[in-house]
Each structure stands twice: as C-alpha cells, then as structure tokens.
Amino acid sequence: MKIRVLHLLKGAKEASGLTVIIDVFRAFSTACFAFDKGVETIFPVAGIDEAREMKKNNPDFVLVGERDGKKISGFDFGNSPSHILSADLKNKTLVHTTSSGTQGIANAKSASEIITGSFVNADAIVQYIKKKKPETVSLVCMGYACIHPTDEDNFCAEYIKNKLENRPGNFEKMVEKLKVGSGARFFKPENQSWSPKTDFELCLDINRFDFVLKAENRNELNYLKKIEV
C-alpha cells in the first residue's frame, strides 16, 4: 500500500486511489456529529450560492457552513459541532459548505473513492482502509481555507499513516501542541460565539465514532453516506 500525504487544494486535485479528505477543525468532525444526531444525508458543496439554491428548491433542507470560520448569513448553523449538539436533526438533509473540507471533496476528481478525515473517527478510517486494501491511499490535509497548512490536519494524517504502518504515535502530545498552536483560537473569549472551546474538545474526542463518511455521487451531486466499520 502506497500512502501519499498531500496538502491543500492542489493536493486534492492530485489525489488518487482511496482518498481521505481531512478537515479536523471543523468540517468533518461536525459532519460526524450530525450523522450521530440522526441526519439522513449531507450534501457537501463548494459554493454558498449552490447551497442557497438547494435550500430554495428544498425548504426542509438545513444549511450548515462557514466562511472565515463564521456562520454564513442566512444559514441555520455554523460549522460547529457544539451548535448542533442540541438540534433536532433526525432524518434531516444537510447542505454543508466550508472553506476547506467541502472544497477538497469537490476537487478530488481523480480519486477512485473519497472518505472524510477527522480524529473523531480516525480508527474507523484506518480499519476501513485496511479492509479495502487499496494500492494507493491519498491523505489530503486541507488546512485553513485551502491557503496554508494547519497542524491539526497534518497531525490527523500522521496519526492515520502511523496506524496503517503499525507505527507508534502520541495523540496526547498532538493535543497539547494544538492548544497553543492552530487550536488556540478556540480559547479566545472574543471567539466563543462562533468558535467555542467546546469545539476544540469535541473535534479532538478521539475515536468517538465507529463509522466512516463516504462521498458518493447522485445526479452530479456529491453526498456523504455513513458506513459502519
């Protein structure tokens, strides 16, 4: 098994084989929490206008997303696992657009298969890959707004790669580094309304879920499907 670690939008476009699009803070952590809340389908889309058009044509759809980390005007929820914990999402359809993760799915057109990447289901991802036994695995770290790499996505790729290669890792050390690094924003008082401390904790609740989210395509639209591992 050849494992490639790629970065940002360029990496998504270059990805091949079984591709893991990684967005820890917060897109694909939020997506896992949404499915755990009983969501039926998530459409990950690149554009805000596309999301709004889908809502216009399907008023029952729930809009979730962010730009610059903050909830998009007119959307039901921001890109925050904390904000959906108490929401009634059972059997709902979500339309999800973010600055990084959903852009990666939209651009990984050469991948033979796409699953999402986060710490909350990291071991399930590893088990899924081991079962599939692909020749090539692409771990794509989407970073911040697809502009620059972030520690949390790089750490997640490292964690998955180590597990696939039966190498030791130190998740606790990663968490400590994130507290003073790219995760420090979650601890700033002025950010709590849109980027609360609880998001940091929820996104790093390692292996909380035992399923993977696979991107499928229907009528030229990508959607996420929950697969128990």
C-alpha contacts under 8 A as a table, 3 or more apart, distances in Angstrom:
res1	aa1	res2	aa2	distance
1	M	133	K	7.24
1	M	134	P	6.45
1	M	135	E	4.84
1	M	136	T	5.72
1	M	137	V	7.20
2	K	135	E	6.09
2	K	136	T	4.74
2	K	137	V	6.12
3	I	136	T	5.97
3	I	137	V	4.79
3	I	138	S	6.00
3	I	139	L	7.39
3	I	161	K	7.30
4	R	136	T	7.58
4	R	137	V	6.13
4	R	138	S	4.78
4	R	139	L	6.03
5	V	138	S	5.96
5	V	139	L	4.77
5	V	140	V	5.97
5	V	141	C	7.49
5	V	157	A	7.04
6	L	11	G	4.65
6	L	12	A	7.30
6	L	14	E	7.99
6	L	15	A	7.39
6	L	138	S	6.87
6	L	139	L	5.98
6	L	140	V	4.65
6	L	141	C	6.19
7	H	10	K	6.66
7	H	11	G	4.56
7	H	12	A	7.15
7	H	140	V	5.34
7	H	141	C	4.76
7	H	142	M	5.85
7	H	143	G	7.33
7	H	149	P	6.95
8	L	11	G	5.27
8	L	12	A	6.48
8	L	100	S	7.98
8	L	104	G	7.67
8	L	140	V	6.99
8	L	141	C	5.99
8	L	142	M	4.34
8	L	143	G	5.99
8	L	146	C	4.83
8	L	147	I	6.78
8	L	148	H	7.17
8	L	149	P	7.00
9	L	12	A	5.03
9	L	13	K	6.29
9	L	103	Q	7.44
9	L	104	G	6.22
9	L	107	N	7.21
9	L	142	M	6.75
9	L	146	C	5.68
10	K	13	K	5.18
10	K	14	E	6.25
11	G	14	E	5.01
11	G	15	A	5.95
11	G	140	V	6.04
11	G	141	C	7.82
12	A	15	A	5.16
12	A	21	I	7.50
12	A	104	G	5.42
12	A	105	I	7.52
12	A	107	N	5.83
12	A	108	A	4.79
12	A	140	V	6.09
12	A	142	M	7.86
13	K	104	G	7.97
13	K	107	N	5.43
13	K	108	A	4.99
13	K	109	K	6.59
13	K	110	S	6.97
14	E	108	A	7.27
14	E	110	S	7.07
15	A	19	T	6.42
15	A	108	A	6.15
15	A	110	S	6.28
15	A	111	A	5.73
15	A	138	S	5.61
15	A	139	L	7.98
15	A	140	V	7.35
16	S	19	T	6.39
16	S	108	A	7.96
16	S	110	S	5.49
16	S	111	A	4.23
16	S	112	S	6.37
16	S	136	T	6.95
16	S	137	V	7.19
16	S	138	S	6.16
17	G	110	S	7.87
17	G	111	A	5.16
17	G	112	S	4.90
17	G	113	E	6.49
17	G	134	P	6.96
17	G	135	E	7.09
17	G	136	T	4.86
17	G	137	V	5.53
17	G	138	S	6.55
18	L	111	A	6.31
18	L	112	S	5.77
18	L	113	E	4.78
18	L	114	I	6.06
18	L	115	I	7.76
18	L	129	I	7.90
18	L	134	P	6.49
18	L	136	T	6.31
18	L	137	V	4.88
18	L	138	S	6.23
19	T	108	A	7.98
19	T	111	A	5.96
19	T	112	S	7.44
19	T	113	E	5.94
19	T	114	I	4.81
19	T	115	I	6.31
19	T	137	V	5.76
19	T	138	S	4.59
19	T	139	L	6.01
19	T	140	V	7.23
20	V	114	I	5.89
20	V	115	I	4.99
20	V	116	T	5.36
20	V	117	G	5.57
20	V	137	V	7.64
20	V	138	S	6.13
20	V	139	L	4.93
20	V	140	V	6.00
21	I	101	G	6.70
21	I	104	G	6.19
21	I	105	I	6.68
21	I	114	I	7.11
21	I	115	I	6.40
21	I	116	T	4.94
21	I	117	G	5.43
21	I	139	L	6.44
21	I	140	V	5.01
21	I	141	C	6.61
21	I	142	M	7.02
22	I	28	F	7.30
22	I	101	G	6.68
22	I	116	T	5.96
22	I	117	G	4.04
22	I	118	S	5.96
22	I	139	L	7.10
22	I	140	V	5.76
22	I	141	C	5.06
22	I	142	M	5.99
22	I	153	D	5.98
22	I	156	C	7.44
22	I	157	A	7.48
23	D	26	R	6.13
23	D	27	A	5.71
23	D	28	F	5.58
23	D	29	S	7.51
23	D	100	S	6.96
23	D	101	G	5.22
23	D	116	T	7.72
23	D	117	G	6.17
23	D	118	S	6.12
23	D	141	C	6.82
23	D	142	M	6.00
23	D	143	G	7.12
23	D	153	D	5.99
24	V	27	A	6.62
24	V	28	F	6.16
24	V	29	S	5.89
24	V	117	G	7.07
24	V	118	S	4.76
24	V	119	F	6.60
24	V	152	E	6.21
24	V	153	D	5.85
24	V	156	C	7.53
24	V	203	C	6.42
25	F	28	F	7.76
25	F	29	S	7.07
25	F	152	E	7.27
25	F	200	F	7.67
25	F	203	C	6.60
26	R	29	S	5.43
26	R	30	T	5.91
26	R	79	N	6.34
26	R	80	S	6.56
26	R	81	P	7.61
26	R	199	D	7.83
26	R	203	C	6.82
27	A	30	T	5.26
27	A	31	A	6.24
27	A	79	N	6.16
27	A	80	S	7.84
27	A	98	T	6.72
27	A	100	S	7.81
27	A	101	G	5.85
27	A	102	T	7.58
28	F	31	A	4.81
28	F	32	C	6.23
28	F	101	G	6.98
28	F	116	T	6.21
28	F	117	G	6.36
28	F	118	S	5.90
29	S	32	C	5.25
29	S	33	F	6.43
29	S	81	P	7.00
29	S	118	S	5.74
29	S	119	F	7.43
29	S	120	V	6.31
29	S	202	L	7.91
29	S	203	C	5.56
30	T	33	F	5.12
30	T	34	A	6.14
30	T	79	N	6.59
30	T	80	S	5.96
30	T	81	P	4.59
30	T	203	C	7.81
31	A	34	A	5.00
31	A	35	F	6.35
31	A	42	I	7.70
32	C	35	F	5.26
32	C	36	D	6.23
32	C	120	V	7.58
32	C	121	N	7.86
32	C	209	F	7.54
32	C	213	L	7.53
33	F	36	D	4.98
33	F	37	K	6.26
33	F	81	P	6.26
33	F	84	I	7.83
33	F	85	L	7.54
34	A	37	K	5.03
34	A	38	G	6.75
34	A	39	V	5.75
34	A	81	P	7.72
34	A	84	I	7.09
34	A	89	L	7.29
35	F	38	G	5.18
35	F	39	V	4.70
35	F	40	E	7.02
35	F	41	T	7.92
35	F	226	K	7.26
36	D	39	V	7.17
37	K	85	L	7.54
37	K	88	D	7.52
37	K	89	L	6.01
37	K	90	K	6.19
38	G	89	L	5.95
38	G	90	K	4.14
38	G	91	N	5.80
38	G	92	K	7.51
39	V	42	I	7.50
39	V	89	L	5.45
39	V	90	K	5.12
39	V	91	N	4.97
39	V	92	K	4.97
39	V	93	T	6.25
39	V	94	L	7.39
40	E	90	K	7.18
40	E	91	N	4.73
40	E	92	K	5.53
40	E	93	T	5.74
41	T	91	N	7.96
41	T	92	K	7.02
41	T	93	T	4.86
41	T	94	L	6.28
41	T	223	Y	6.75
41	T	224	L	6.29
41	T	225	K	6.75
42	I	93	T	5.81
42	I	94	L	4.64
42	I	95	V	5.75
42	I	96	H	6.73
42	I	223	Y	5.56
42	I	224	L	5.29
42	I	225	K	7.68
43	F	93	T	7.71
43	F	94	L	6.17
43	F	95	V	4.75
43	F	96	H	5.97
43	F	221	L	7.42
43	F	222	N	6.00
43	F	223	Y	4.35
43	F	224	L	6.35
44	P	95	V	6.08
44	P	96	H	4.77
44	P	97	T	5.88
44	P	102	T	5.32
44	P	105	I	7.51
44	P	106	A	7.99
44	P	222	N	6.41
44	P	223	Y	6.15
44	P	224	L	7.26
45	V	48	I	7.93
45	V	50	E	7.13
45	V	51	A	6.70
45	V	95	V	7.03
45	V	96	H	6.07
45	V	97	T	5.16
45	V	102	T	5.80
45	V	103	Q	7.22
45	V	106	A	6.92
45	V	222	N	7.43
46	A	50	E	7.62
46	A	97	T	5.69
46	A	98	T	7.10
46	A	102	T	5.73
46	A	103	Q	5.09
46	A	106	A	6.34
47	G	50	E	5.17
47	G	51	A	6.40
47	G	97	T	6.59
48	I	51	A	5.09
48	I	52	R	6.25
48	I	97	T	6.67
49	D	52	R	5.07
49	D	53	E	6.09
50	E	53	E	5.13
50	E	54	M	6.28
51	A	54	M	5.19
51	A	55	K	6.36
51	A	63	L	7.12
51	A	95	V	6.10
51	A	96	H	7.38
51	A	97	T	7.16
52	R	55	K	5.02
52	R	56	K	6.11
52	R	63	L	7.78
53	E	56	K	4.94
53	E	57	N	6.28
54	M	57	N	5.22
54	M	58	N	5.96
54	M	61	F	7.71
54	M	95	V	7.73
55	K	58	N	4.85
55	K	59	P	5.24
55	K	60	D	7.31
55	K	61	F	5.59
55	K	62	V	7.31
55	K	63	L	7.21
55	K	95	V	7.89
56	K	59	P	5.74
58	N	61	F	5.70
60	D	92	K	7.71
60	D	93	T	7.64
61	F	92	K	6.86
61	F	93	T	5.22
61	F	94	L	5.72
61	F	95	V	6.84
62	V	75	F	7.83
62	V	76	D	6.25
62	V	92	K	7.21
62	V	93	T	6.20
62	V	94	L	4.69
62	V	95	V	6.10
63	L	75	F	5.04
63	L	76	D	5.21
63	L	77	F	6.50
63	L	94	L	5.91
63	L	95	V	5.03
63	L	96	H	6.26
64	V	71	K	7.82
64	V	75	F	6.04
64	V	76	D	6.02
64	V	77	F	4.78
64	V	78	G	5.47
64	V	79	N	6.13
64	V	94	L	6.76
64	V	95	V	6.04
64	V	96	H	4.82
64	V	97	T	6.62
65	G	71	K	5.94
65	G	72	I	6.17
65	G	75	F	7.09
65	G	77	F	6.60
65	G	78	G	4.88
65	G	79	N	4.82
65	G	96	H	5.42
65	G	97	T	4.76
65	G	98	T	5.31
66	E	69	G	5.29
66	E	70	K	4.97
66	E	71	K	4.55
66	E	72	I	5.20
66	E	78	G	5.57
66	E	79	N	5.57
66	E	97	T	6.74
66	E	98	T	5.20
66	E	99	S	6.78
67	R	70	K	5.54
67	R	71	K	6.75
67	R	72	I	6.37
67	R	98	T	6.37
67	R	99	S	5.76
68	D	99	S	7.23
68	D	145	A	7.56
69	G	79	N	7.35
69	G	99	S	7.90
69	G	194	W	7.48
69	G	195	S	7.40
70	K	78	G	6.37
70	K	79	N	7.56
70	K	194	W	5.87
70	K	195	S	7.75
71	K	75	F	6.86
71	K	77	F	6.43
71	K	78	G	3.98
71	K	79	N	6.72
71	K	194	W	7.13
72	I	75	F	5.55
72	I	78	G	6.79
75	F	78	G	7.19
77	F	80	S	7.50
77	F	83	H	6.93
77	F	84	I	7.35
78	G	83	H	7.37
78	G	194	W	7.29
79	N	98	T	7.31
80	S	83	H	5.40
80	S	84	I	6.90
80	S	194	W	7.55
80	S	195	S	7.18
80	S	199	D	6.49
81	P	84	I	5.48
81	P	85	L	6.37
81	P	199	D	6.11
81	P	202	L	7.01
81	P	203	C	7.71
82	S	85	L	5.48
82	S	196	P	7.54
82	S	198	T	6.30
82	S	199	D	5.72
82	S	202	L	7.53
83	H	86	S	7.08
83	H	87	A	7.57
84	I	87	A	4.97
89	L	92	K	5.24
96	H	102	T	7.39
97	T	102	T	5.82
97	T	103	Q	7.91
98	T	101	G	6.19
98	T	102	T	5.64
98	T	103	Q	7.06
99	S	102	T	7.17
99	S	103	Q	6.66
99	S	144	Y	7.48
99	S	145	A	4.57
99	S	146	C	6.94
100	S	103	Q	5.28
100	S	104	G	6.38
100	S	142	M	5.60
100	S	143	G	6.70
100	S	144	Y	6.45
100	S	145	A	4.79
100	S	146	C	5.27
101	G	104	G	5.19
101	G	105	I	6.74
101	G	142	M	6.20
102	T	105	I	5.20
102	T	106	A	6.33
103	Q	106	A	5.14
103	Q	107	N	6.27
104	G	107	N	5.23
104	G	108	A	6.06
104	G	142	M	6.69
105	I	108	A	5.42
105	I	114	I	7.32
105	I	215	A	7.67
106	A	109	K	7.19
106	A	222	N	7.77
108	A	111	A	5.68
108	A	114	I	7.83
111	A	114	I	6.52
113	E	214	K	7.83
113	E	215	A	7.49
114	I	214	K	5.89
114	I	215	A	5.40
114	I	216	E	7.88
115	I	212	V	6.90
115	I	213	L	5.51
115	I	214	K	4.30
115	I	215	A	5.85
116	T	212	V	7.17
116	T	213	L	5.67
116	T	214	K	6.60
116	T	215	A	7.74
117	G	121	N	7.64
117	G	122	A	7.00
117	G	125	I	7.40
117	G	156	C	7.67
118	S	121	N	6.08
118	S	122	A	5.93
118	S	153	D	7.90
118	S	156	C	6.61
118	S	203	C	7.66
119	F	122	A	4.72
119	F	156	C	6.31
119	F	203	C	6.75
119	F	204	L	5.91
119	F	205	D	6.99
119	F	206	I	5.21
119	F	207	N	6.37
120	V	202	L	7.88
120	V	203	C	6.29
120	V	204	L	6.35
120	V	205	D	5.49
120	V	206	I	4.71
120	V	207	N	4.58
120	V	208	R	5.08
120	V	209	F	5.98
121	N	124	A	5.32
121	N	125	I	6.36
121	N	206	I	6.90
121	N	207	N	4.62
121	N	208	R	6.20
121	N	209	F	4.99
121	N	210	D	6.01
121	N	211	F	6.52
121	N	212	V	6.76
122	A	125	I	5.07
122	A	126	V	6.41
122	A	156	C	7.72
122	A	159	Y	7.91
122	A	160	I	6.66
122	A	206	I	7.14
122	A	207	N	5.82
123	D	126	V	4.92
123	D	127	Q	6.16
123	D	160	I	7.57
123	D	207	N	6.07
123	D	210	D	7.65
124	A	127	Q	5.05
124	A	128	Y	6.03
124	A	207	N	7.43
124	A	209	F	7.54
124	A	210	D	5.29
124	A	211	F	5.74
124	A	212	V	6.24
124	A	229	V	6.02
125	I	128	Y	5.08
125	I	129	I	6.21
125	I	160	I	7.69
125	I	211	F	7.66
125	I	212	V	5.99
126	V	129	I	5.23
126	V	130	K	6.19
126	V	160	I	6.18
126	V	163	K	6.78
126	V	164	L	6.30
127	Q	130	K	5.12
127	Q	131	K	6.19
127	Q	229	V	7.04
128	Y	131	K	5.20
128	Y	132	K	6.26
128	Y	212	V	7.60
128	Y	229	V	6.37
129	I	132	K	5.10
129	I	133	K	6.04
129	I	134	P	7.14
130	K	133	K	5.18
130	K	164	L	7.31
134	P	137	V	6.67
139	L	157	A	6.00
140	V	157	A	7.61
141	C	149	P	7.17
141	C	150	T	7.92
141	C	153	D	5.11
141	C	154	N	5.99
141	C	157	A	6.99
142	M	145	A	7.55
142	M	146	C	5.52
142	M	149	P	6.99
142	M	153	D	6.92
143	G	146	C	5.42
143	G	147	I	6.77
143	G	148	H	5.59
143	G	149	P	4.23
143	G	150	T	4.74
143	G	153	D	6.33
144	Y	147	I	5.75
144	Y	148	H	5.60
144	Y	149	P	6.29
144	Y	150	T	6.24
145	A	148	H	7.36
146	C	149	P	7.67
149	P	153	D	7.63
149	P	154	N	7.46
150	T	153	D	5.76
150	T	154	N	6.38
150	T	182	S	6.52
151	D	154	N	5.06
151	D	155	F	5.83
151	D	178	L	6.98
151	D	181	G	7.56
151	D	182	S	6.39
152	E	155	F	5.08
152	E	156	C	6.14
152	E	178	L	6.83
152	E	182	S	7.26
152	E	183	G	7.89
153	D	156	C	5.04
153	D	157	A	6.29
154	N	157	A	5.18
154	N	158	E	6.17
155	F	158	E	4.91
155	F	159	Y	6.02
155	F	174	M	6.81
156	C	159	Y	4.99
156	C	160	I	6.22
157	A	160	I	5.23
157	A	161	K	6.00
158	E	161	K	5.11
158	E	162	N	5.97
159	Y	162	N	5.26
159	Y	163	K	6.26
159	Y	169	G	6.55
159	Y	171	F	7.57
160	I	163	K	5.18
160	I	164	L	6.19
161	K	164	L	5.12
161	K	165	E	6.16
162	N	165	E	5.11
162	N	166	N	5.85
162	N	167	R	4.70
162	N	168	P	6.41
162	N	169	G	6.63
163	K	166	N	4.88
163	K	167	R	5.93
163	K	168	P	7.38
164	L	167	R	7.71
170	N	173	K	5.49
170	N	174	M	6.62
171	F	174	M	5.00
171	F	175	V	6.38
172	E	175	V	5.15
172	E	176	E	6.43
173	K	176	E	5.17
173	K	177	K	6.34
174	M	177	K	5.18
174	M	178	L	6.22
175	V	178	L	5.04
175	V	179	K	6.34
175	V	204	L	7.53
176	E	179	K	5.30
176	E	180	V	7.14
177	K	180	V	5.70
177	K	181	G	5.95
178	L	181	G	4.68
178	L	182	S	5.67
178	L	183	G	4.90
178	L	184	A	6.90
179	K	182	S	7.29
179	K	183	G	5.12
179	K	184	A	5.14
180	V	183	G	6.55
180	V	184	A	5.10
181	G	184	A	5.53
182	S	185	R	6.92
183	G	186	F	5.89
183	G	187	F	7.85
183	G	200	F	6.86
184	A	187	F	5.60
184	A	188	K	7.16
185	R	188	K	5.48
185	R	191	N	7.04
185	R	195	S	7.51
186	F	191	N	6.68
186	F	192	Q	7.02
186	F	195	S	5.57
186	F	196	P	5.42
186	F	197	K	4.74
186	F	198	T	7.95
186	F	199	D	7.25
186	F	200	F	6.24
187	F	191	N	7.57
187	F	192	Q	7.58
187	F	196	P	7.17
187	F	197	K	5.42
188	K	191	N	5.52
188	K	192	Q	6.88
189	P	192	Q	5.61
190	E	193	S	7.57
191	N	194	W	5.88
191	N	195	S	5.27
191	N	196	P	6.50
192	Q	195	S	5.10
192	Q	196	P	4.12
192	Q	197	K	6.79
193	S	196	P	6.26
195	S	199	D	6.72
196	P	199	D	5.50
196	P	200	F	7.36
197	K	200	F	5.38
197	K	201	E	6.76
198	T	201	E	5.01
198	T	202	L	5.99
199	D	202	L	5.04
199	D	203	C	5.86
200	F	203	C	5.38
200	F	204	L	6.28
201	E	204	L	5.29
201	E	205	D	6.15
202	L	205	D	5.13
203	C	206	I	7.82
205	D	208	R	5.87
207	N	210	D	6.92
210	D	228	E	6.35
210	D	229	V	6.02
211	F	226	K	6.49
211	F	227	I	5.40
211	F	228	E	4.30
211	F	229	V	5.27
212	V	226	K	5.92
212	V	227	I	5.31
212	V	228	E	6.54
212	V	229	V	7.04
213	L	224	L	5.79
213	L	225	K	5.41
213	L	226	K	4.78
213	L	227	I	6.21
214	K	224	L	5.36
214	K	225	K	5.13
214	K	226	K	6.51
214	K	227	I	7.13
215	A	222	N	6.17
215	A	223	Y	5.50
215	A	224	L	4.56
215	A	225	K	6.30
216	E	222	N	5.55
216	E	223	Y	5.39
216	E	224	L	6.19
216	E	225	K	6.95
217	N	220	E	5.98
217	N	221	L	5.35
217	N	222	N	4.43
217	N	223	Y	6.11
218	R	221	L	5.19
218	R	222	N	6.42
218	R	223	Y	7.37
